[in-house]
Amino acid sequence: MAQGSSVFGEGTKRGPVPRRPADGADGSAGGPDGEAGGPDGRAGGSGRTGRGPGGTGGRPPRGRGRRVLRWSALGLSALVLVTAGAGYLYYEHLNGNIHKGERSSGDSKALRARPNAAGQTPLNILLIGSDSRNSDANVRLGGSRDSRGNPPLGDVQMLIHLSADRESASVVSIPRDTRVDIPECTDPDSGRTYPPVNTIINASLARGGAGCTLATWENLTGVYIDHWMTIDFAGVVRMADAVGGVEVCVRQNVWDRPLPGVPGGSGLKLKAGHRKVQGEQALQWLRTRHAWGSDPLRARAQHMYMNSMIRTLKAQNVFTDTGRLTDLAEAATRSLHVSEEIGTVKKLYDLGTQLRTVPTDRITMTTLPTAPDPQDANHLVPAGADADRVWELLRGDVPFDGKGARRAAGKPRAKTSRDPAAPDGEIVVLVRNATRSAALGPVGGRAAAVARTLTGKGFTQAAADTSGALAEERTVVRYPGADLEGDARRVAKSLGIPASSVRRSTDVSGVTVDVGADWRTGTAYPKPRRAEAGRLPGDADALNGSDTGGCMDVHKPYRW
């Protein structure tokens, strides 16, 4: 290096560099004061300290500075490790909170939706509110101590449909006393198998868990449901407290209490106007039925609460506020029981981020149109064409709010068969009458009529099954194994039945056509109507997520 370089001190000639002494006992470089000799405290020179005139001021000794840096680096490393370790332990703690179960435990027939041109598919989540009283907290909150230990019922059931483009969300509730067909289900915990039954939908949770409720919804709607979530009384209270309160509204003072001849009641007591509810009072709002007048009106109150909660969470910027997010994560993982494929904190977080992208004015809450049950005045049944229209919109991924176009993603995914069909005259076909539905009885002679149609088309070995009427919401063609898939698809095509309704099933021994409640007349399968955005039935009681002006009317006996 050239002489006079400032590296060695301004105006100082570079002399021979002496050999550095061994480190002293204090760990510093040699020299009486811990510095290498030199006129300015650097290498070379006579051993002056280089601390300026009089030996004061200047930079700290090199060895001491290194020690400070060394200990700082070690401390920072330890802090990072401890923080990371604590984060990992907390993450594992949250994962340990989550209770999981099988996605489907019933005889389900729905198929996944096919991706749209952008590769996107809709997301369907079934939310179930359980009346379980299998804990002290749930007994205290729900009453009915005599029912402790009984299988829980699914008193609140909502299907949340997130569109393939994630621009809108549609929610449908089914009142708990709606009579439907519940398929055969096997309880994943006990192994007990429950036969199919026609009864009110809230019983499905007790006949194989949430997976049975999911299978019931899939068969009723024809919509593939990706996940389910259940929450009980105590969970609602925890979540309501974590949110910090949700604003609701009543037009009159309300007190939902027992009255002469009308036992029960949630205990909700509020003055008229907009009020914030949380904790146990939020649970009372969601459980109130008598004070509103009916189960469908209870669903409306629940929709108001959910919309208000979504607006509250969006206003709180939960996903950017670590403290709020932690509180909600703790409450959610302790409160929710979820299907196993979303049973981690990361997957639940990812699910939440998808849901939060939907603007509140593109969220539409509805209740399934229903009619009085002809078999029981206390029950309801799906309201025929109006109910079917709601399911058509969901299957087609068509927005409830009318602000979007028809989506292609809702078409069920149909596989192409590699099995060639046999000649029509060699295909053995059994036709069964499955036209019975929850609302309507079977149509006599339907199996024979469709069998005659097949015979006329050249399927000379088609025959009607006369053993009794079945119940299927939609017509389906079943086959037992891959060697008959081509035959089944050939039969379906000849009748105009869509390929998505051809399914493999171990419940049949040959190609079988189950003529469902959607094909009660005629010899050709009816073409599905084109679902139009926003074309909801008037009795679906649609509520937009941005509507802050809604209030519940109180049934007169429950005013105060």
matplotlib code that plots the C-alpha trace (Angstrom):
import matplotlib.pyplot as plt

x = [0.0, 1.4, 3.0, 0.9, -2.3, -4.9, -5.4, -2.4, -2.9, -2.7, 1.0, 2.5, 5.1, 4.4, 7.0, 7.7, 4.6, 5.6, 4.3, 1.1, 1.6, -0.5, -3.9, -3.8, -5.6, -8.5, -9.0, -7.7, -4.9, -1.4, 0.0, -0.2, -3.6, -5.0, -4.0, -1.4, 1.4, 1.8, 1.9, -1.9, -3.0, -2.7, 0.0, 3.6, 5.2, 6.3, 3.2, 1.3, -2.4, -3.7, -6.5, -5.6, -3.6, -3.2, -4.5, -8.2, -11.1, -11.3, -12.9, -13.2, -10.6, -10.9, -11.1, -13.8, -15.8, -15.5, -16.7, -19.8, -20.6, -20.1, -22.4, -24.9, -24.9, -25.4, -28.2, -30.0, -29.6, -31.0, -33.9, -34.7, -34.6, -36.7, -39.3, -39.4, -39.7, -42.5, -44.3, -44.0, -45.2, -48.2, -48.9, -48.9, -51.1, -53.7, -53.5, -54.0, -57.2, -58.9, -61.3, -61.6, -63.9, -64.6, -65.8, -68.6, -70.0, -73.0, -74.1, -73.3, -73.9, -72.7, -69.7, -67.1, -67.6, -65.5, -63.0, -63.8, -61.5, -59.2, -58.9, -61.1, -63.7, -66.5, -65.9, -68.8, -68.8, -71.6, -71.9, -73.8, -74.9, -75.2, -77.5, -75.1, -75.5, -72.6, -70.7, -71.4, -71.1, -73.5, -76.0, -75.9, -76.2, -78.8, -80.8, -82.6, -80.5, -82.6, -81.1, -77.5, -75.7, -78.2, -76.8, -76.7, -79.1, -78.1, -80.5, -78.7, -77.6, -76.2, -74.4, -71.9, -71.1, -68.1, -68.1, -65.3, -63.9, -64.2, -66.3, -69.5, -70.9, -74.3, -75.7, -78.7, -80.2, -82.6, -85.0, -84.3, -87.8, -87.7, -88.4, -85.9, -84.4, -81.4, -79.2, -77.5, -74.8, -72.1, -71.0, -67.1, -66.7, -69.0, -69.0, -72.8, -74.6, -78.0, -80.4, -81.8, -84.8, -87.2, -87.4, -86.5, -83.0, -81.7, -81.8, -79.0, -76.3, -77.3, -77.1, -73.4, -72.2, -71.5, -70.5, -74.0, -75.5, -73.1, -74.2, -77.9, -77.2, -75.3, -78.1, -80.8, -78.9, -76.7, -73.9, -70.5, -69.6, -65.9, -65.9, -68.1, -67.8, -69.8, -70.1, -71.9, -73.4, -70.2, -68.4, -70.8, -70.2, -66.4, -66.5, -69.0, -66.7, -63.6, -65.3, -66.1, -69.9, -72.2, -74.9, -78.5, -81.8, -85.4, -88.4, -90.0, -88.8, -88.3, -88.2, -88.2, -89.4, -91.8, -95.4, -98.5, -98.8, -95.5, -92.5, -88.9, -87.4, -83.9, -84.1, -83.2, -84.3, -83.5, -85.0, -86.1, -83.5, -79.9, -78.1, -74.8, -74.9, -72.0, -71.2, -74.3, -76.6, -75.4, -76.2, -79.7, -80.2, -79.2, -81.4, -84.5, -87.5, -90.8, -90.2, -89.8, -92.7, -91.2, -88.1, -87.7, -87.8, -85.1, -83.0, -83.4, -82.3, -79.2, -78.5, -78.6, -76.2, -73.8, -73.8, -73.2, -70.4, -68.7, -68.9, -67.5, -64.5, -63.8, -63.8, -61.4, -58.8, -58.4, -55.9, -53.5, -53.9, -51.8, -53.5, -57.0, -56.0, -54.5, -57.7, -59.9, -57.5, -57.6, -61.4, -62.0, -59.7, -61.3, -64.9, -65.0, -65.1, -64.1, -63.8, -60.3, -59.1, -59.1, -57.9, -54.8, -54.4, -52.8, -55.7, -58.3, -56.3, -56.1, -59.9, -60.5, -58.4, -60.5, -63.8, -62.6, -61.9, -65.7, -67.1, -70.0, -72.4, -71.8, -72.9, -76.4, -78.1, -81.2, -83.5, -84.7, -88.3, -90.5, -94.1, -96.2, -95.6, -98.8, -97.8, -97.1, -98.3, -95.2, -92.8, -91.9, -90.9, -88.8, -91.2, -90.9, -89.9, -88.8, -86.5, -85.1, -84.4, -82.1, -80.2, -79.9, -78.2, -75.7, -75.0, -74.4, -72.3, -74.7, -74.6, -77.7, -77.4, -77.7, -74.5, -72.5, -72.8, -73.5, -70.5, -69.3, -67.7, -70.8, -71.1, -70.3, -67.1, -68.0, -65.4, -64.9, -65.4, -62.8, -65.3, -67.0, -70.8, -72.3, -74.9, -78.1, -80.1, -77.5, -77.6, -79.6, -81.3, -83.4, -85.6, -86.8, -89.4, -87.7, -90.1, -91.1, -89.9, -90.3, -93.2, -94.8, -95.7, -94.5, -95.9, -97.5, -96.1, -93.0, -90.6, -92.7, -93.1, -89.4, -88.7, -91.1, -89.3, -85.9, -87.4, -88.7, -85.1, -83.7, -82.8, -84.9, -83.7, -85.0, -87.4, -89.2, -88.6, -91.9, -90.5, -91.5, -91.0, -87.7, -86.8, -84.3, -84.3, -82.7, -82.6, -79.4, -78.0, -75.9, -73.6, -71.6, -68.2, -65.9, -67.0, -70.5, -69.7, -69.9, -73.3, -74.6, -73.4, -75.1, -78.4, -78.2, -77.4, -80.4, -82.7, -81.1, -79.8, -76.6, -73.3, -72.8, -75.7, -74.0, -72.4, -70.7, -72.4, -72.0, -75.8, -76.7, -75.9, -76.3, -77.1, -80.0, -82.0, -83.5, -86.2, -86.1, -88.5, -87.2, -88.7, -92.3, -93.8, -92.8, -90.6, -87.5, -85.5, -86.4, -83.6, -82.5, -83.5, -80.8, -80.1, -80.2, -78.1, -80.3, -83.4, -84.2, -87.7, -89.5, -89.9, -86.1, -86.0, -82.7, -80.6, -77.6, -74.5, -74.2, -77.8, -77.5, -81.2, -82.8, -84.7, -86.6, -90.3, -91.3, -94.2, -96.7, -96.8, -93.1, -93.0, -92.6]
y = [0.0, 3.5, 5.5, 8.2, 6.2, 7.4, 3.8, 4.1, 7.6, 10.9, 11.9, 8.8, 6.8, 3.1, 1.3, -2.4, -4.1, -5.9, -9.4, -9.3, -10.7, -13.5, -12.5, -11.6, -13.2, -10.8, -11.9, -8.7, -8.2, -7.7, -4.5, -3.3, -1.7, -4.2, -2.4, -3.3, -0.8, 2.1, 5.9, 6.1, 2.9, 0.8, -1.6, -0.2, 2.5, 2.6, 1.4, 4.6, 4.0, 6.4, 7.8, 11.3, 13.9, 12.9, 9.3, 10.2, 10.2, 8.4, 5.0, 2.1, -0.6, -3.0, -6.2, -4.7, -3.7, -7.2, -8.6, -6.3, -7.3, -11.0, -10.9, -8.8, -11.3, -14.2, -12.4, -11.6, -15.2, -16.4, -13.9, -15.1, -18.8, -18.1, -16.1, -18.7, -21.4, -19.6, -19.0, -22.6, -23.8, -21.4, -22.6, -26.2, -25.1, -23.7, -26.8, -28.9, -27.0, -28.0, -31.0, -32.7, -35.3, -37.0, -34.8, -37.2, -40.1, -40.7, -42.1, -38.9, -38.5, -35.0, -34.4, -31.7, -28.7, -28.4, -25.5, -22.4, -21.0, -19.5, -22.8, -21.6, -23.6, -22.6, -23.2, -24.6, -24.7, -26.1, -24.3, -26.3, -24.9, -27.8, -28.0, -30.3, -30.4, -32.7, -30.3, -28.2, -25.0, -26.1, -27.3, -24.0, -22.0, -24.3, -25.6, -28.9, -30.8, -33.9, -34.1, -34.1, -36.9, -37.2, -37.1, -33.4, -32.0, -29.5, -26.7, -24.1, -25.2, -22.8, -23.5, -20.8, -20.7, -18.7, -18.1, -19.4, -15.9, -15.1, -12.0, -13.0, -15.2, -16.8, -18.3, -20.5, -21.6, -24.5, -24.3, -27.1, -28.6, -29.1, -32.7, -34.2, -37.5, -38.4, -41.1, -44.1, -42.8, -44.5, -42.7, -42.4, -42.6, -45.5, -47.3, -47.6, -47.5, -45.7, -46.6, -43.9, -42.1, -39.3, -36.9, -33.3, -32.2, -31.4, -35.1, -35.7, -34.6, -37.4, -40.1, -40.0, -36.6, -33.5, -35.8, -37.2, -33.7, -32.8, -35.9, -34.9, -31.5, -32.8, -35.2, -32.5, -29.8, -31.7, -29.3, -30.8, -29.4, -29.0, -28.6, -28.5, -26.6, -27.1, -24.8, -25.4, -23.0, -22.4, -21.9, -19.2, -17.3, -17.5, -16.3, -13.5, -12.3, -12.5, -10.3, -7.8, -7.5, -7.4, -4.8, -6.1, -4.3, -4.9, -2.7, -3.3, -4.3, -8.1, -10.7, -14.3, -16.2, -19.0, -18.2, -20.1, -23.2, -22.2, -23.5, -22.6, -19.4, -18.1, -15.5, -12.6, -9.3, -6.1, -2.6, -1.5, -0.1, -0.9, -2.8, -4.5, -8.1, -10.3, -13.4, -15.1, -12.4, -13.1, -16.8, -15.8, -13.7, -16.6, -19.1, -17.0, -18.4, -17.8, -14.0, -13.8, -16.1, -18.9, -20.9, -19.0, -15.7, -17.0, -17.7, -14.0, -12.9, -15.2, -13.7, -10.2, -11.2, -12.8, -9.8, -7.5, -9.7, -9.7, -5.9, -5.6, -7.9, -6.0, -2.7, -4.1, -5.0, -8.3, -9.7, -6.8, -6.5, -9.2, -8.9, -9.2, -12.0, -13.9, -13.5, -14.7, -17.6, -18.8, -18.5, -20.1, -23.1, -23.8, -23.3, -24.9, -28.6, -28.9, -31.5, -33.0, -31.5, -28.0, -29.2, -26.9, -23.2, -22.5, -24.0, -22.2, -18.9, -19.5, -20.1, -16.9, -14.9, -16.2, -15.3, -11.8, -10.8, -10.8, -7.2, -7.0, -5.8, -9.0, -11.2, -12.5, -14.4, -16.4, -19.0, -22.0, -21.5, -24.0, -25.0, -26.6, -30.3, -32.2, -34.9, -32.7, -29.2, -28.5, -29.3, -27.8, -29.3, -27.7, -25.6, -27.5, -25.3, -22.3, -24.5, -26.1, -22.6, -21.8, -25.1, -24.4, -21.1, -22.7, -25.6, -23.1, -20.8, -18.0, -15.0, -14.5, -10.7, -10.3, -8.4, -11.1, -13.2, -16.9, -19.0, -22.1, -23.5, -25.0, -27.8, -31.0, -32.7, -35.7, -38.3, -39.8, -43.5, -45.8, -48.7, -49.1, -49.6, -52.9, -52.9, -51.4, -54.6, -56.4, -53.9, -55.1, -52.1, -51.9, -48.9, -47.8, -45.3, -42.8, -39.9, -39.6, -36.5, -34.9, -32.8, -35.1, -38.8, -41.1, -41.0, -44.3, -46.2, -44.0, -46.9, -48.8, -45.7, -45.0, -48.7, -48.7, -45.6, -47.5, -50.5, -48.3, -47.0, -50.4, -51.3, -54.5, -55.8, -52.8, -53.7, -51.9, -52.7, -53.3, -53.8, -50.3, -46.6, -45.0, -41.3, -39.3, -35.6, -35.9, -38.7, -40.8, -43.7, -46.1, -49.0, -51.4, -51.5, -50.1, -52.9, -51.4, -47.7, -47.4, -49.1, -46.8, -43.7, -45.0, -45.4, -42.0, -40.4, -42.0, -40.6, -37.1, -37.6, -35.5, -37.4, -35.9, -38.0, -41.3, -42.7, -45.8, -47.4, -50.6, -50.6, -51.9, -55.1, -53.8, -50.6, -49.0, -45.9, -44.2, -41.9, -39.0, -36.3, -34.0, -36.2, -36.9, -36.7, -37.2, -39.7, -37.4, -36.1, -32.4, -30.0, -27.9, -24.2, -21.6, -20.1, -16.3, -14.1, -12.6, -14.6, -15.7, -16.7, -14.0, -16.2, -16.7, -13.7, -12.3, -10.0, -8.1, -8.0, -4.3, -3.7, -2.0, -0.9, -4.2, -4.7, -7.7, -7.4, -8.9, -11.3, -9.5, -11.9, -11.4, -7.6, -5.7]
z = [0.0, -0.8, 2.0, 3.6, 3.3, 5.7, 6.7, 8.9, 10.2, 8.3, 7.5, 9.1, 7.3, 7.1, 9.1, 9.4, 10.9, 14.1, 14.8, 16.8, 20.4, 21.6, 23.1, 26.7, 29.5, 29.0, 25.5, 23.9, 21.4, 22.8, 24.4, 28.0, 27.3, 25.0, 21.8, 19.2, 19.3, 16.9, 16.9, 16.4, 18.1, 14.9, 14.0, 14.0, 16.1, 19.7, 21.5, 22.0, 22.6, 19.9, 22.1, 21.1, 23.1, 26.7, 25.9, 26.2, 23.7, 20.4, 19.6, 22.2, 22.2, 19.3, 21.5, 23.7, 20.6, 19.2, 22.5, 22.5, 18.9, 19.7, 22.6, 20.7, 17.9, 20.3, 22.1, 18.8, 17.7, 21.0, 20.7, 17.2, 18.3, 21.4, 19.4, 16.6, 19.2, 21.0, 17.7, 16.7, 20.1, 19.9, 16.3, 17.5, 20.5, 18.1, 15.9, 19.0, 19.8, 16.5, 16.5, 13.2, 11.5, 8.2, 5.4, 4.4, 6.3, 4.2, 0.8, -1.2, -4.9, -5.7, -8.0, -7.9, -10.1, -13.2, -13.2, -15.3, -18.0, -15.4, -13.6, -10.7, -8.9, -6.4, -2.7, -0.7, 3.1, 5.3, 8.7, 11.3, 14.7, 17.2, 20.2, 22.0, 25.7, 26.4, 28.6, 31.7, 29.7, 27.0, 29.6, 31.3, 28.1, 26.5, 29.4, 29.0, 31.4, 30.8, 27.3, 28.4, 26.6, 23.8, 20.2, 19.2, 16.6, 13.8, 14.6, 12.4, 8.9, 6.3, 3.0, 2.2, -1.6, -2.6, -6.4, -8.5, -9.2, -5.5, -6.3, -4.6, -1.9, -1.6, 1.6, 2.0, 5.3, 5.7, 8.6, 11.1, 10.9, 7.1, 6.1, 3.7, 2.7, 4.9, 3.3, 4.8, 7.1, 9.2, 12.4, 12.1, 15.9, 16.9, 13.5, 13.7, 10.4, 10.2, 7.4, 5.1, 6.5, 5.6, 8.5, 9.5, 8.5, 12.0, 12.8, 10.3, 12.8, 15.2, 12.5, 11.6, 12.6, 10.4, 7.6, 7.4, 7.3, 4.5, 2.5, 3.1, 1.7, -1.3, -2.2, -1.7, -3.7, -6.2, -5.0, -4.0, -0.5, 0.1, 3.9, 7.0, 10.3, 13.4, 16.5, 19.8, 22.3, 24.2, 21.0, 19.9, 23.1, 22.8, 19.2, 20.0, 22.8, 20.6, 17.9, 20.6, 20.0, 17.0, 16.3, 15.8, 15.7, 16.9, 16.1, 19.5, 22.9, 22.9, 25.7, 24.5, 27.6, 28.5, 28.2, 29.3, 27.0, 25.2, 27.1, 26.4, 25.1, 24.6, 27.4, 24.9, 26.4, 24.5, 24.1, 20.7, 18.3, 17.4, 20.1, 20.4, 21.6, 22.6, 24.6, 26.0, 24.7, 21.1, 21.6, 22.8, 19.6, 17.4, 19.2, 19.5, 17.6, 19.4, 19.6, 15.8, 15.1, 13.0, 12.0, 8.7, 10.6, 13.0, 9.9, 8.9, 12.4, 12.0, 8.6, 10.1, 12.8, 10.4, 8.0, 10.9, 12.2, 8.8, 8.6, 12.1, 11.3, 8.1, 10.0, 12.6, 10.0, 11.7, 9.3, 9.8, 13.6, 15.3, 18.6, 17.3, 15.0, 17.9, 20.0, 17.1, 16.3, 19.9, 20.0, 16.6, 17.1, 20.5, 19.2, 15.7, 14.8, 11.2, 8.4, 8.4, 5.1, 6.7, 10.1, 10.5, 11.5, 8.1, 6.1, 8.2, 7.8, 4.0, 4.0, 5.9, 3.5, 0.6, 2.3, 3.3, -0.4, -1.1, -0.8, 1.7, -1.0, -3.0, -0.1, -0.3, 2.6, 1.8, 3.3, 1.3, 0.1, 2.0, 2.2, 5.0, 5.4, 4.5, 6.9, 9.9, 10.5, 12.7, 9.9, 6.5, 3.1, 0.3, -1.9, -5.2, -8.2, -6.0, -4.0, -7.2, -8.6, -5.6, -6.1, -9.9, -9.1, -6.8, -9.2, -12.0, -9.8, -10.7, -8.3, -6.1, -6.4, -10.2, -10.5, -12.3, -15.3, -15.5, -14.6, -16.4, -13.3, -11.8, -14.3, -12.5, -13.6, -15.8, -16.5, -19.9, -20.0, -21.5, -21.5, -24.9, -24.8, -25.9, -28.6, -27.3, -27.6, -25.3, -22.5, -19.5, -17.8, -14.7, -14.2, -10.8, -9.7, -7.4, -7.9, -4.3, -2.6, 0.8, -0.6, -3.1, -3.2, -6.0, -9.5, -10.3, -13.4, -14.0, -14.0, -16.6, -18.7, -18.9, -19.5, -22.5, -23.8, -23.7, -25.4, -28.2, -28.6, -29.1, -25.5, -25.7, -22.3, -20.3, -17.5, -14.7, -11.1, -9.3, -5.8, -4.5, -4.8, -3.9, -3.3, -5.4, -5.9, -9.3, -11.8, -11.8, -13.8, -11.7, -12.6, -10.4, -12.0, -14.7, -17.2, -17.3, -17.3, -21.1, -21.1, -18.4, -20.3, -23.5, -21.7, -20.1, -23.5, -25.1, -22.5, -22.5, -18.9, -18.4, -18.2, -14.7, -13.5, -14.3, -11.2, -10.1, -7.1, -5.1, -4.4, -7.8, -9.7, -13.2, -15.1, -13.2, -14.0, -10.9, -12.2, -9.7, -8.5, -11.2, -14.0, -13.0, -16.5, -20.1, -21.9, -22.4, -19.5, -19.1, -20.1, -17.1, -17.3, -17.7, -14.3, -14.4, -12.0, -9.3, -10.3, -6.8, -5.7, -3.8, -0.7, -0.5, 1.8, 0.4, 2.6, 1.2, 3.3, 3.2, 4.4, 7.8, 8.0, 8.7, 12.0, 13.4, 14.1, 17.5, 17.8, 20.0, 23.0, 23.4, 23.5, 26.8]

ax = plt.figure().add_subplot(projection="3d")
ax.plot(x, y, z, "-o")
ax.set_aspect("equal")
plt.show()
